[in-house]
Each structure stands twice: as structure tokens, then as C-alpha cells.
């Protein structure tokens, strides 16, 4: 029997989601990367008039009440070749709660959203050293695309390009 529930996030979850984001950054060996994000920003961007992202959380009963033990953050994306898709920005479960069905629960919920919204796929990235996640994703039938590299303009490069005439 599972001792957790997966549900859509609500504004009151934003502090807990931020703590999970920080834990994910530590796990991904980038603890210094979460510098500007606040619960207020998360609330604005997830629950504002035009949401930039959506989020599921995993909640577990504890002696202190209910604790968030994982999150999956996703948003709408579009392929010029195939159309609608969902992009799973992050999926994270705290180490003590892994291998209990939370990760697959998140993927199932996001898949339901994708089907409802008539998306042709769900896409996400995984770090090449994260073999546990790679194995988990492969077990779900996901394909790891070897030919593609992620490209990113950091804030400095973006601002420089935006200011050029």
C-alpha cells in the first residue's frame, strides 16, 4: 500500500517546492544555482493569470503533518515537426522516498495531462551521469536521444544579444 498521494500543487506548496528544488540542485551538484527563486516567484509563475509552468507534488503523512517528498514541474512546448508536447523540466523525489512508486506516479500523471491536451509526446532531459534515472526512464519505455545536445544562452549572453543593434 502506498503511503503518499500525488496531486496538483497549490499556492501553499510553494515554500516546500522551493526546498525540493534546492535539494534537486544539491543532488545535481549545482547547489549554488538556485539564487533568485522565491516562493513568491513560484506562486506567480505557477498560479498567476498566465501560468508559465504546472506542477505535481507527492505528499506523505508524517508525525509533523503532511510533508512534500517530491515534485514534477512541466510546461507546454511545441515541435515544428509534430505539434503539441509537454516538457518535463524537473522530476525529483527525496532519496528516502525513492523506489516507492512516486516517480512512476509523476510520469503517469503527466502522461494523462499530455493525452488530455492532445500532445504527441512528453520530453525531458537527464544528466549523463545519472544512471539510476536513465535506467528508470528506459524501464518506462522512454528513449534517450543520443544525437541531440542541449543548448543554453545564459543570462549574460542573452542580455548582450538583446542589447545589440
MARLODO-228882 format. One line per field, with one value per atom (N, C-alpha, C): residue in three letters; atom name; z, y, x; residue number from 1. Coordinates in nm, 4 decimals, padded with zeros to 6 digits. Atoms other than C-alpha are relative to their C-alpha. Layout:
residuo = [Ala; ...] $
atomo = [CA; ...] $
up = [Z; ...] $
north = [Y; ...] $
east = [X; ...] $
num = [NUM; ...] $
END
This chain:
residuo = [Unk; Unk; Unk; Unk; Unk; Unk; Unk; Unk; Unk; Unk; Unk; Unk; Unk; Unk; Unk; Unk; Unk; Unk; Unk; Unk; Unk; Unk; Unk; Unk; Unk; Unk; Unk; Unk; Unk; Unk; Unk; Unk; Unk; Unk; Unk; Unk; Unk; Unk; Unk; Unk; Unk; Unk; Unk; Unk; Unk; Unk; Unk; Unk; Unk; Unk; Unk; Unk; Unk; Unk; Unk; Unk; Unk; Unk; Unk; Unk; Unk; Unk; Unk; Unk; Unk; Unk; Unk; Unk; Unk; Unk; Unk; Unk; Unk; Unk; Unk; Unk; Unk; Unk; Unk; Unk; Unk; Unk; Unk; Unk; Unk; Unk; Unk; Unk; Unk; Unk; Unk; Unk; Unk; Unk; Unk; Unk; Unk; Unk; Unk; Unk; Unk; Unk; Unk; Unk; Unk; Unk; Unk; Unk; Unk; Unk; Unk; Unk; Unk; Unk; Unk; Unk; Unk; Unk; Unk; Unk; Unk; Unk; Unk; Unk; Unk; Unk; Unk; Unk; Unk; Unk; Unk; Unk; Unk; Unk; Unk; Unk; Unk; Unk; Unk; Unk; Unk; Unk; Unk; Unk; Unk; Unk; Unk; Unk; Unk; Unk; Unk; Unk; Unk; Unk; Unk; Unk; Unk; Unk; Unk; Unk; Unk; Unk; Unk; Unk; Unk; Unk; Unk; Unk; Unk; Unk; Unk; Unk; Unk; Unk; Unk; Unk; Unk; Unk; Unk; Unk; Unk; Unk; Unk; Unk; Unk; Unk; Unk; Unk; Unk; Unk; Unk; Unk; Unk; Unk; Unk; Unk; Unk; Unk; Unk; Unk; Unk; Unk; Unk; Unk; Unk; Unk; Unk; Unk; Unk; Unk; Unk; Unk; Unk; Unk; Unk; Unk; Unk; Unk; Unk; Unk; Unk; Unk; Unk; Unk; Unk; Unk; Unk; Unk; Unk; Unk; Unk; Unk; Unk; Unk; Unk; Unk; Unk; Unk; Unk; Unk; Unk; Unk; Unk; Unk; Unk; Unk; Unk; Unk; Unk; Unk; Unk; Unk; Unk; Unk; Unk; Unk; Unk; Unk; Unk; Unk; Unk; Unk; Unk; Unk; Unk; Unk; Unk; Unk; Unk; Unk; Unk; Unk; Unk; Unk; Unk; Unk; Unk; Unk; Unk; Unk; Unk; Unk; Unk; Unk; Unk; Unk; Unk; Unk; Unk; Unk; Unk; Unk; Unk; Unk; Unk; Unk; Unk; Unk; Unk; Unk; Unk; Unk; Unk; Unk; Unk; Unk; Unk; Unk; Unk; Unk; Unk; Unk; Unk; Unk; Unk; Unk; Unk; Unk; Unk; Unk; Unk; Unk; Unk; Unk; Unk; Unk; Unk; Unk; Unk; Unk; Unk; Unk; Unk; Unk; Unk; Unk; Unk; Unk; Unk; Unk; Unk; Unk; Unk; Unk; Unk; Unk; Unk; Unk; Unk; Unk; Unk; Unk; Unk; Unk; Unk; Unk; Unk; Unk; Unk; Unk; Unk; Unk; Unk; Unk; Unk; Unk; Unk; Unk; Unk; Unk; Unk; Unk; Unk; Unk; Unk; Unk; Unk; Unk; Unk; Unk; Unk; Unk; Unk; Unk; Unk; Unk; Unk; Unk; Unk; Unk; Unk; Unk; Unk; Unk; Unk; Unk; Unk; Unk; Unk; Unk; Unk; Unk; Unk; Unk; Unk; Unk; Unk; Unk; Unk; Unk; Unk; Unk; Unk; Unk; Unk; Unk; Unk; Unk; Unk; Unk; Unk; Unk; Unk; Unk; Unk; Unk; Unk; Unk; Unk; Unk; Unk; Unk; Unk; Unk; Unk; Unk; Unk; Unk; Unk; Unk; Unk; Unk; Unk; Unk; Unk; Unk; Unk; Unk; Unk; Unk; Unk; Unk; Unk; Unk; Unk; Unk; Unk; Unk; Unk; Unk; Unk; Unk; Unk; Unk; Unk; Unk; Unk; Unk; Unk; Unk; Unk; Unk; Unk; Unk; Unk; Unk; Unk; Unk; Unk; Unk; Unk; Unk; Unk; Unk; Unk; Unk; Unk; Unk; Unk; Unk; Unk; Unk; Unk; Unk; Unk] $
atomo = [N; CA; C; N; CA; C; N; CA; C; N; CA; C; N; CA; C; N; CA; C; N; CA; C; N; CA; C; N; CA; C; N; CA; C; N; CA; C; N; CA; C; N; CA; C; N; CA; C; N; CA; C; N; CA; C; N; CA; C; N; CA; C; N; CA; C; N; CA; C; N; CA; C; N; CA; C; N; CA; C; N; CA; C; N; CA; C; N; CA; C; N; CA; C; N; CA; C; N; CA; C; N; CA; C; N; CA; C; N; CA; C; N; CA; C; N; CA; C; N; CA; C; N; CA; C; N; CA; C; N; CA; C; N; CA; C; N; CA; C; N; CA; C; N; CA; C; N; CA; C; N; CA; C; N; CA; C; N; CA; C; N; CA; C; N; CA; C; N; CA; C; N; CA; C; N; CA; C; N; CA; C; N; CA; C; N; CA; C; N; CA; C; N; CA; C; N; CA; C; N; CA; C; N; CA; C; N; CA; C; N; CA; C; N; CA; C; N; CA; C; N; CA; C; N; CA; C; N; CA; C; N; CA; C; N; CA; C; N; CA; C; N; CA; C; N; CA; C; N; CA; C; N; CA; C; N; CA; C; N; CA; C; N; CA; C; N; CA; C; N; CA; C; N; CA; C; N; CA; C; N; CA; C; N; CA; C; N; CA; C; N; CA; C; N; CA; C; N; CA; C; N; CA; C; N; CA; C; N; CA; C; N; CA; C; N; CA; C; N; CA; C; N; CA; C; N; CA; C; N; CA; C; N; CA; C; N; CA; C; N; CA; C; N; CA; C; N; CA; C; N; CA; C; N; CA; C; N; CA; C; N; CA; C; N; CA; C; N; CA; C; N; CA; C; N; CA; C; N; CA; C; N; CA; C; N; CA; C; N; CA; C; N; CA; C; N; CA; C; N; CA; C; N; CA; C; N; CA; C; N; CA; C; N; CA; C; N; CA; C; N; CA; C; N; CA; C; N; CA; C; N; CA; C; N; CA; C; N; CA; C; N; CA; C; N; CA; C; N; CA; C; N; CA; C; N; CA; C; N; CA; C; N; CA; C; N; CA; C; N; CA; C; N; CA; C; N; CA; C; N; CA; C; N; CA; C; N; CA; C; N; CA; C; N; CA; C; N; CA; C; N; CA; C; N; CA; C; N; CA; C; N; CA; C; N; CA; C; N; CA; C; N; CA; C; N; CA; C; N; CA; C; N; CA; C; N; CA; C; N; CA; C; N; CA; C; N; CA; C; N; CA; C; N; CA; C; N; CA; C; N; CA; C; N; CA; C; N; CA; C; N; CA; C; N; CA; C] $
up = [00.0000; 00.0000; 00.0000; 00.0057; -00.0911; 00.1135; -00.1105; 00.1871; -00.0438; 00.0538; -00.0371; -00.0955; 00.1062; -00.2681; -00.0967; 00.1008; -00.5902; -00.0373; 00.0280; -00.6524; -00.0704; 00.0575; -00.8369; 00.1131; -00.1000; -00.6483; 00.0203; -00.0340; -00.4751; 00.0492; -00.0394; -00.3833; 00.1345; -00.1314; -00.0247; -00.0059; 00.0154; -00.1579; -00.0416; 00.0640; -00.2996; 00.0854; -00.0857; 00.0008; -00.0029; 00.0051; 00.0038; -00.1350; 00.1339; -00.3718; -00.0130; 00.0051; -00.3380; 00.0752; -00.0752; -00.0729; -00.0806; 00.0847; -00.3065; -00.1191; 00.1098; -00.5926; 00.0485; -00.0565; -00.3676; 00.0223; -00.0193; -00.2790; -00.1342; 00.1339; -00.6502; -00.0472; 00.0412; -00.7150; 00.0692; -00.0718; -00.4473; -00.0642; 00.0622; -00.5986; -00.1363; 00.1332; -00.9444; 00.0039; -00.0211; -00.7990; -00.0413; 00.0303; -00.8537; 00.1092; -00.1082; -00.5098; -00.0072; 00.0085; -00.5889; -00.1108; 00.1155; -00.8933; 00.0348; -00.0383; -00.7070; 00.0818; -00.0704; -00.6230; 00.0001; 00.0130; -00.7398; 00.0262; -00.0124; -00.6939; 00.1423; -00.1303; -00.4096; -00.0078; 00.0032; -00.3054; -00.0734; 00.0663; -00.4324; -00.1521; 00.1446; -00.7771; -00.0498; 00.0381; -00.7910; -00.0044; -00.0046; -00.6900; -00.1192; 00.1147; -00.9534; -00.1302; 00.1279; -01.2287; -00.0186; 00.0109; -01.1484; 00.0132; -00.0314; -01.0264; -00.0445; 00.0486; -01.1913; -00.1146; 00.1076; -01.4693; -00.1231; 00.1131; -01.7393; 00.0497; -00.0595; -01.5797; -00.0993; 00.0792; -01.7078; 00.0159; -00.0226; -01.5615; 00.0869; -00.0832; -01.3840; 00.0836; -00.0908; -01.1013; 00.0713; -00.0875; -00.9314; 00.1189; -00.1187; -00.5788; 00.0557; -00.0753; -00.3785; 00.1470; -00.1398; -00.0240; 00.0840; -00.0890; 00.2663; 00.1414; -00.1407; 00.6163; 00.0843; -00.0953; 00.8936; 00.1378; -00.1363; 01.2669; 00.0117; -00.0024; 01.1924; -00.0863; 00.0898; 00.9466; -00.1365; 00.1369; 00.5703; -00.0564; 00.0567; 00.4007; -00.1502; 00.1423; 00.0361; -00.0145; 00.0168; -00.0725; -00.1458; 00.1393; -00.4456; -00.0799; 00.0903; -00.7340; -00.1443; 00.1441; -01.1111; -00.0620; 00.0559; -01.2919; -00.1523; 00.1449; -01.6546; -00.0614; 00.0718; -01.9195; -00.1432; 00.1396; -02.2697; -00.0887; 00.0995; -02.5614; -00.1368; 00.1345; -02.9355; -00.0916; 00.0995; -03.2039; -00.1375; 00.1351; -03.5502; -00.0933; 00.0829; -03.6890; 00.0347; -00.0407; -03.4840; 00.0787; -00.0735; -03.2791; 00.1506; -00.1458; -02.9121; 00.0719; -00.0909; -02.6439; 00.1375; -00.1337; -02.2736; 00.0237; -00.0386; -02.1440; 00.1510; -00.1424; -01.8047; 00.0405; -00.0367; -01.6649; 00.1088; -00.1103; -01.3435; 00.0631; -00.0814; -01.1577; 00.1101; -00.1124; -00.8110; 00.1143; -00.1194; -00.5183; 00.1004; -00.0993; -00.1929; 00.0128; 00.0009; -00.1544; 00.0865; -00.0893; 00.1387; -00.0530; 00.0540; -00.0682; -00.1412; 00.1343; -00.3918; -00.0016; 00.0236; -00.5354; 00.0746; -00.0662; -00.3752; -00.0907; 00.0948; -00.6867; -00.0274; 00.0196; -00.6687; -00.1395; 00.1322; -00.9828; -00.1113; 00.1040; -01.1970; 00.0143; -00.0205; -01.0376; -00.0668; 00.0673; -01.1579; -00.1520; 00.1450; -01.5095; -00.0496; 00.0391; -01.5229; -00.0001; -00.0059; -01.4140; -00.1146; 00.1098; -01.6673; -00.1337; 00.1223; -01.9365; -00.0175; 00.0075; -01.8531; -00.0491; 00.0453; -01.8958; -00.1489; 00.1411; -02.2273; -00.0907; 00.0805; -02.3582; -00.0054; -00.0058; -02.2429; -00.0892; 00.0780; -02.4156; -00.1446; 00.1365; -02.7334; -00.0425; 00.0297; -02.7142; -00.0679; 00.0666; -02.9291; 00.0816; -00.0864; -02.6626; 00.1213; -00.1154; -02.3311; -00.0161; 00.0202; -02.3452; 00.1247; -00.1109; -02.0793; -00.0192; 00.0059; -02.0211; 00.1267; -00.1153; -01.7893; -00.0084; -00.0023; -01.6811; -00.0374; 00.0504; -01.8470; 00.1090; -00.1094; -01.5119; 00.0897; -00.0879; -01.3554; -00.0496; 00.0542; -01.4419; 00.0623; -00.0621; -01.1883; -00.0723; 00.0715; -01.3619; -00.1433; 00.1369; -01.7075; -00.0036; -00.0057; -01.6112; 00.0267; -00.0311; -01.4619; -00.1239; 00.1178; -01.7718; -00.1109; 00.0990; -02.0003; 00.0353; -00.0425; -01.7933; -00.0318; 00.0335; -01.8759; -00.1501; 00.1451; -02.2486; -00.0621; 00.0535; -02.2850; -00.0816; 00.0795; -02.5460; 00.0362; -00.0269; -02.4622; -00.1355; 00.1292; -02.7626; 00.0091; -00.0069; -02.8146; -00.0955; 00.1046; -03.1196; 00.0353; -00.0297; -02.9570; 00.1202; -00.1124; -02.7271; 00.0424; -00.0488; -02.5062; -00.0224; 00.0236; -02.5911; 00.0915; -00.0958; -02.3427; -00.0153; -00.0113; -02.3550; 00.1461; -00.1383; -02.0011; 00.0007; -00.0116; -01.8710; -00.0615; 00.0533; -01.9637; -00.1527; 00.1467; -02.3238; -00.0554; 00.0450; -02.3569; 00.0032; -00.0120; -02.2324; -00.1036; 00.0998; -02.4579; -00.1384; 00.1314; -02.7650; -00.0115; 00.0021; -02.6726; -00.0160; 00.0058; -02.6465; -00.1298; 00.1259; -02.9801; -00.1023; 00.1059; -03.2707; -00.1307] $
north = [-00.1194; 00.0000; 00.1247; -00.1219; 00.3409; 00.0941; -00.0935; 00.5947; 00.1447; -00.1348; 00.9003; 00.0253; -00.0362; 01.0893; 00.0932; -00.0937; 01.2678; 00.0878; -00.0953; 01.5813; 00.1213; -00.1270; 01.9094; 00.0920; -00.0953; 02.1727; 00.1101; -00.1164; 02.4575; 00.1096; -00.1089; 02.8015; -00.0226; 00.0237; 02.6909; -00.0961; 00.0939; 02.4336; 00.0680; -00.0638; 02.6922; -00.0028; 00.0073; 02.7023; -00.1411; 00.1385; 02.3228; -00.0366; 00.0256; 02.3093; 00.0625; -00.0653; 02.5585; -00.0824; 00.0844; 02.3375; -00.1243; 00.1160; 02.0391; 00.0391; -00.0485; 02.2445; 00.0154; -00.0140; 02.3265; -00.1366; 00.1357; 01.9573; -00.0623; 00.0484; 01.8728; 00.0621; -00.0678; 02.1319; -00.0623; 00.0673; 01.9676; -00.1360; 00.1322; 01.6236; 00.0103; -00.0182; 01.7562; 00.0737; -00.0576; 01.9033; 00.1462; -00.1430; 02.2652; 00.0765; -00.0640; 02.3892; 00.1520; -00.1458; 02.7467; 00.0567; -00.0465; 02.7655; 00.0574; -00.0498; 02.8351; 00.1268; -00.1241; 03.2005; 00.1017; -00.1058; 03.4150; -00.0478; 00.0541; 03.1846; 00.0148; -00.0139; 03.2564; -00.0671; 00.0536; 03.1080; 00.0932; -00.0973; 03.4275; -00.0082; 00.0140; 03.3878; -00.1288; 00.1262; 03.0242; 00.0150; -00.0185; 03.1247; 00.0830; -00.0841; 03.3990; -00.0795; 00.0666; 03.1763; -00.1288; 00.1229; 02.8660; 00.0267; -00.0210; 03.0150; 00.1360; -00.1311; 03.3583; -00.0124; -00.0048; 03.4641; -00.0812; 00.0768; 03.3116; -00.0863; 00.0829; 03.0236; -00.0336; 00.0381; 02.9563; -00.1482; 00.1424; 02.6063; -00.0556; 00.0734; 02.3448; -00.0984; 00.0825; 02.1170; -00.1023; 00.1019; 01.7926; -00.0140; 00.0277; 01.7182; -00.1358; 00.1225; 01.3983; 00.0391; -00.0378; 01.4338; -00.1270; 00.1156; 01.1954; 00.0447; -00.0270; 01.1867; -00.0225; 00.0183; 01.2338; 00.0397; -00.0374; 01.2924; 00.1503; -00.1459; 01.6653; 00.0483; -00.0393; 01.6624; -00.0618; 00.0473; 01.6347; 00.0642; -00.0475; 01.6643; -00.0222; 00.0194; 01.7173; -00.0802; 00.0873; 01.4423; -00.0070; -00.0022; 01.5102; 00.0977; -00.0880; 01.7292; -00.0342; 00.0108; 01.7190; 00.1281; -00.1303; 02.0528; -00.0101; 00.0131; 02.0724; 00.1227; -00.1100; 02.3163; -00.0435; 00.0265; 02.3273; 00.0354; -00.0275; 02.3122; -00.0343; 00.0226; 02.2845; -00.0458; 00.0486; 02.0893; 00.0493; -00.0451; 02.2421; -00.1177; 00.1179; 01.8879; -00.0723; 00.0854; 01.7304; 00.0703; -00.0720; 01.9902; -00.0037; -00.0133; 01.9892; -00.1096; 00.0939; 01.8297; 00.0645; -00.0515; 01.8650; -00.0178; 00.0108; 01.9339; -00.0131; 00.0254; 01.7875; 00.0638; -00.0734; 02.0397; -00.0723; 00.0704; 01.8536; -00.0995; 00.0989; 01.5438; -00.0376; 00.0262; 01.4862; -00.0617; 00.0653; 01.2570; -00.0059; 00.0028; 01.2846; -00.1432; 00.1336; 00.9934; -00.1042; 00.0981; 00.8288; -00.0531; 00.0407; 00.8012; -00.0576; 00.0556; 00.6660; -00.1489; 00.1412; 00.3279; -00.0428; 00.0288; 00.3517; 00.0298; -00.0241; 00.4394; 00.1462; -00.1424; 00.8183; 00.0458; -00.0415; 00.8681; -00.0456; 00.0489; 00.6472; 00.0651; -00.0715; 00.8136; 00.1362; -00.1298; 01.1514; -00.0156; 00.0189; 01.0211; -00.0374; 00.0362; 00.8659; 00.1227; -00.1197; 01.1922; 00.0958; -00.0889; 01.3951; -00.0594; 00.0655; 01.1390; 00.0204; -00.0250; 01.1789; 00.1419; -00.1389; 01.5559; 00.0093; -00.0060; 01.5081; -00.0596; 00.0621; 01.2750; 00.0917; -00.0890; 01.5105; 00.1228; -00.1200; 01.8046; -00.0320; 00.0452; 01.6010; 00.0257; -00.0121; 01.6126; -00.1279; 00.1181; 01.3793; -00.0654; 00.0619; 01.3249; 00.0874; -00.0701; 01.4224; -00.0114; -00.0024; 01.5234; 00.0550; -00.0529; 01.5822; -00.0368; 00.0253; 01.5750; -00.0734; 00.0685; 01.3633; 00.0180; -00.0146; 01.4167; -00.1322; 00.1231; 01.1689; -00.0879; 00.0799; 01.0565; -00.0611; 00.0445; 00.9871; -00.1338; 00.1306; 00.6168; -00.0554; 00.0479; 00.5400; 00.0567; -00.0611; 00.7882; -00.0508; 00.0520; 00.6709; -00.1386; 00.1348; 00.3117; 00.0055; -00.0147; 00.4197; 00.0451; -00.0508; 00.6179; -00.1059; 00.1085; 00.3308; -00.1060; 00.1025; 00.0939; 00.0407; -00.0507; 00.3144; -00.0023; -00.0032; 00.2853; 00.1301; -00.1263; 00.6293; -00.0279; 00.0110; 00.6727; 00.1155; -00.1019; 00.8575; 00.0413; -00.0497; 01.0749; 00.0320; -00.0164; 01.0470; 00.1072; -00.0895; 01.2727; 00.1479; -00.1395; 01.5942; 00.0481; -00.0673; 01.8347; 00.1163; -00.1161; 02.0900; 00.1249; -00.1278; 02.4496; 00.1033; -00.0973; 02.7345; 00.1334; -00.1345; 03.1095; 00.0397; -00.0449; 03.2152; 00.1460; -00.1344; 03.5469; 00.1053; -00.0980; 03.7380; 00.0008; 00.0084; 03.6137; 00.0497; -00.0420; 03.6693; 00.1523; -00.1458; 04.0290; 00.0687; -00.0572; 04.1006; -00.0027; 00.0116; 03.9736; 00.0889; -00.0818; 04.1546; 00.1483; -00.1415; 04.4866; 00.0373; -00.0294; 04.4544; 00.0556; -00.0595; 04.6614; -00.0667] $
east = [00.0842; 00.0000; 00.0880; -00.0803; 00.1364; -00.0389; 00.0238; 00.1738; 00.0184; -00.0131; 00.1796; -00.1157; 00.0938; -00.0518; 00.0723; -00.0488; 00.0304; -00.1175; 00.1073; -00.1712; 00.0577; -00.0429; -00.1602; 00.0441; -00.0476; 00.0356; -00.1031; 00.0824; -00.1472; 00.0947; -00.0899; -00.0077; 00.0698; -00.0599; 00.0561; 00.1192; -00.1113; 00.3063; 00.1302; -00.1157; 00.5481; 00.1263; -00.1191; 00.7831; 00.0581; -00.0466; 00.8026; 00.0587; -00.0538; 00.8547; 00.1383; -00.1311; 01.1406; 00.1044; -00.0943; 01.3027; 00.0375; -00.0289; 01.2719; 00.0875; -00.0842; 01.4212; 00.1443; -00.1352; 01.7179; 00.0640; -00.0523; 01.7558; 00.0391; -00.0340; 01.7498; 00.1312; -00.1239; 02.0231; 00.1216; -00.1088; 02.2400; 00.0265; -00.0136; 02.1737; 00.0686; -00.0582; 02.2677; 00.1342; -00.1333; 02.5903; 00.0084; 00.0040; 02.4831; -00.0746; 00.0769; 02.3711; -00.0020; -00.0071; 02.4756; -00.0885; 00.0777; 02.2465; -00.1365; 00.1333; 01.9205; 00.0209; -00.0319; 01.9801; -00.1134; 00.1013; 01.6889; -00.1416; 00.1352; 01.3923; -00.0524; 00.0662; 01.1484; -00.1368; 00.1368; 00.8137; -00.0965; 00.0876; 00.6508; 00.0119; -00.0202; 00.8044; -00.0644; 00.0645; 00.6953; -00.1514; 00.1455; 00.3436; -00.0482; 00.0372; 00.3285; 00.0047; -00.0223; 00.4628; -00.0800; 00.0804; 00.2558; -00.1498; 00.1416; -00.0702; -00.0527; 00.0426; -00.0832; -00.0991; 00.0999; -00.3170; 00.0422; -00.0540; -00.0944; 00.1158; -00.1058; 00.0985; 00.1118; -00.1166; 00.4489; 00.0302; -00.0231; 00.4539; -00.1116; 00.0954; 00.2451; 00.0802; -00.0781; 00.3453; -00.0880; 00.0565; 00.2525; 00.0930; -00.0800; 00.3697; -00.0391; 00.0268; 00.3978; -00.0007; 00.0203; 00.2729; -00.0101; -00.0014; 00.3271; -00.0347; 00.0320; 00.1804; 00.1247; -00.1094; 00.4348; -00.0505; 00.0399; 00.4279; -00.0223; 00.0144; 00.4551; -00.1161; 00.1093; 00.1634; 00.0207; -00.0206; 00.1967; 00.1255; -00.1261; 00.5345; 00.0017; -00.0242; 00.6189; 00.1289; -00.1165; 00.8578; 00.0466; -00.0410; 00.8780; -00.0833; 00.0744; 00.7708; 00.0349; -00.0226; 00.7371; -00.0536; 00.0335; 00.7380; 00.0045; 00.0082; 00.6272; -00.0668; 00.0644; 00.5085; -00.0298; 00.0340; 00.3650; 00.1188; -00.1033; 00.6050; -00.0585; 00.0519; 00.5714; 00.1123; -00.0943; 00.7513; -00.0433; 00.0333; 00.7663; -00.0260; 00.0236; 00.7579; -00.1290; 00.1122; 00.4812; -00.1093; 00.1035; 00.2950; 00.0177; 00.0035; 00.1990; 00.0791; -00.0646; 00.4110; 00.0071; -00.0291; 00.4769; 00.1483; -00.1399; 00.8246; 00.0065; -00.0189; 00.9092; 00.1324; -00.1213; 01.1555; 00.0772; -00.0655; 01.2280; -00.0946; 00.0693; 01.1213; 00.0978; -00.0897; 01.2628; -00.0785; 00.0538; 01.1892; 00.1141; -00.1073; 01.3833; 00.0530; -00.0613; 01.6273; -00.0712; 00.0633; 01.4453; -00.1326; 00.1306; 01.1250; 00.0087; -00.0163; 01.2712; -00.0329; 00.0334; 01.1724; -00.1262; 00.1276; 00.8274; -00.1189; 00.1081; 00.6274; -00.0305; 00.0290; 00.6392; 00.0419; -00.0482; 00.8480; -00.0922; 00.0911; 00.6272; -00.1368; 00.1266; 00.3246; 00.0014; -00.0127; 00.4512; -00.0095; -00.0004; 00.5158; -00.1396; 00.1373; 00.1682; -00.0909; 00.0853; 00.0016; 00.0308; -00.0380; 00.1976; -00.0438; 00.0480; 00.1147; -00.1502; 00.1446; -00.2553; -00.0279; 00.0165; -00.2233; 00.0315; -00.0404; -00.0421; -00.1075; 00.1060; -00.3128; -00.1215; 00.1163; -00.5888; 00.0194; -00.0290; -00.4169; 00.0403; -00.0282; -00.3635; 00.1454; -00.1424; 00.0160; 00.0486; -00.0527; 00.2213; 00.1107; -00.1007; 00.4900; 00.0274; -00.0563; 00.6446; 00.1510; -00.1447; 01.0088; 00.0669; -00.0777; 01.2735; 00.1459; -00.1439; 01.6483; 00.0430; -00.0583; 01.8608; 00.1512; -00.1454; 02.2198; 00.0660; -00.0614; 02.4540; 00.0598; -00.0553; 02.5998; -00.1078; 00.1088; 02.2583; -00.0567; 00.0370; 02.2440; -00.1278; 00.1245; 01.9680; -00.1219; 00.1124; 01.7372; -00.0086; -00.0003; 01.8421; -00.0636; 00.0572; 01.7606; -00.1497; 00.1424; 01.4267; -00.0772; 00.0698; 01.3292; -00.0061; 00.0007; 01.4314; -00.1035; 00.0965; 01.2159; -00.1437; 00.1330; 00.9158; -00.0274; 00.0150; 00.9756; 00.0469; -00.0526; 01.1353; 00.1266; -00.1219; 01.4072; 00.0932; -00.1014; 01.7267; 00.0581; -00.0476; 01.8157; 00.1487; -00.1452; 02.1903; 00.0519; -00.0493; 02.2143; -00.0106; 00.0286; 02.0929; 00.0800; -00.0652; 02.2788; -00.0877; 00.0736; 02.1053; 00.0840; -00.0674; 02.1929; -00.0635; 00.0524; 02.1585; 00.0732; -00.0571; 02.2125; -00.0146; 00.0134; 02.2955; -00.0446; 00.0561; 02.1663; 00.0907; -00.0943; 02.4822; -00.0030; 00.0022; 02.4859; -00.1329; 00.1331; 02.1111; -00.0118; 00.0078; 02.1352; 00.0881; -00.0902; 02.4321; -00.0640; 00.0637; 02.2495; -00.1230; 00.1219; 01.9285; 00.0318; -00.0367; 02.1133; 00.0707; -00.0687; 02.2972; -00.0972; 00.0826; 02.1701; 00.0256] $
num = [1; 1; 1; 2; 2; 2; 3; 3; 3; 4; 4; 4; 5; 5; 5; 6; 6; 6; 7; 7; 7; 8; 8; 8; 9; 9; 9; 10; 10; 10; 11; 11; 11; 12; 12; 12; 13; 13; 13; 14; 14; 14; 15; 15; 15; 16; 16; 16; 17; 17; 17; 18; 18; 18; 19; 19; 19; 20; 20; 20; 21; 21; 21; 22; 22; 22; 23; 23; 23; 24; 24; 24; 25; 25; 25; 26; 26; 26; 27; 27; 27; 28; 28; 28; 29; 29; 29; 30; 30; 30; 31; 31; 31; 32; 32; 32; 33; 33; 33; 34; 34; 34; 35; 35; 35; 36; 36; 36; 37; 37; 37; 38; 38; 38; 39; 39; 39; 40; 40; 40; 41; 41; 41; 42; 42; 42; 43; 43; 43; 44; 44; 44; 45; 45; 45; 46; 46; 46; 47; 47; 47; 48; 48; 48; 49; 49; 49; 50; 50; 50; 51; 51; 51; 52; 52; 52; 53; 53; 53; 54; 54; 54; 55; 55; 55; 56; 56; 56; 57; 57; 57; 58; 58; 58; 59; 59; 59; 60; 60; 60; 61; 61; 61; 62; 62; 62; 63; 63; 63; 64; 64; 64; 65; 65; 65; 66; 66; 66; 67; 67; 67; 68; 68; 68; 69; 69; 69; 70; 70; 70; 71; 71; 71; 72; 72; 72; 73; 73; 73; 74; 74; 74; 75; 75; 75; 76; 76; 76; 77; 77; 77; 78; 78; 78; 79; 79; 79; 80; 80; 80; 81; 81; 81; 82; 82; 82; 83; 83; 83; 84; 84; 84; 85; 85; 85; 86; 86; 86; 87; 87; 87; 88; 88; 88; 89; 89; 89; 90; 90; 90; 91; 91; 91; 92; 92; 92; 93; 93; 93; 94; 94; 94; 95; 95; 95; 96; 96; 96; 97; 97; 97; 98; 98; 98; 99; 99; 99; 100; 100; 100; 101; 101; 101; 102; 102; 102; 103; 103; 103; 104; 104; 104; 105; 105; 105; 106; 106; 106; 107; 107; 107; 108; 108; 108; 109; 109; 109; 110; 110; 110; 111; 111; 111; 112; 112; 112; 113; 113; 113; 114; 114; 114; 115; 115; 115; 116; 116; 116; 117; 117; 117; 118; 118; 118; 119; 119; 119; 120; 120; 120; 121; 121; 121; 122; 122; 122; 123; 123; 123; 124; 124; 124; 125; 125; 125; 126; 126; 126; 127; 127; 127; 128; 128; 128; 129; 129; 129; 130; 130; 130; 131; 131; 131; 132; 132; 132; 133; 133; 133; 134; 134; 134; 135; 135; 135; 136; 136; 136; 137; 137; 137; 138; 138; 138; 139; 139; 139; 140; 140; 140; 141; 141; 141; 142; 142; 142; 143; 143; 143; 144; 144; 144; 145; 145; 145; 146; 146; 146; 147; 147; 147; 148; 148; 148; 149; 149; 149; 150; 150; 150; 151; 151; 151; 152; 152; 152; 153; 153; 153; 154; 154; 154; 155; 155; 155; 156; 156; 156; 157; 157; 157; 158; 158; 158; 159; 159; 159; 160; 160; 160; 161; 161; 161; 162; 162; 162; 163; 163; 163; 164; 164; 164; 165; 165; 165] $
END
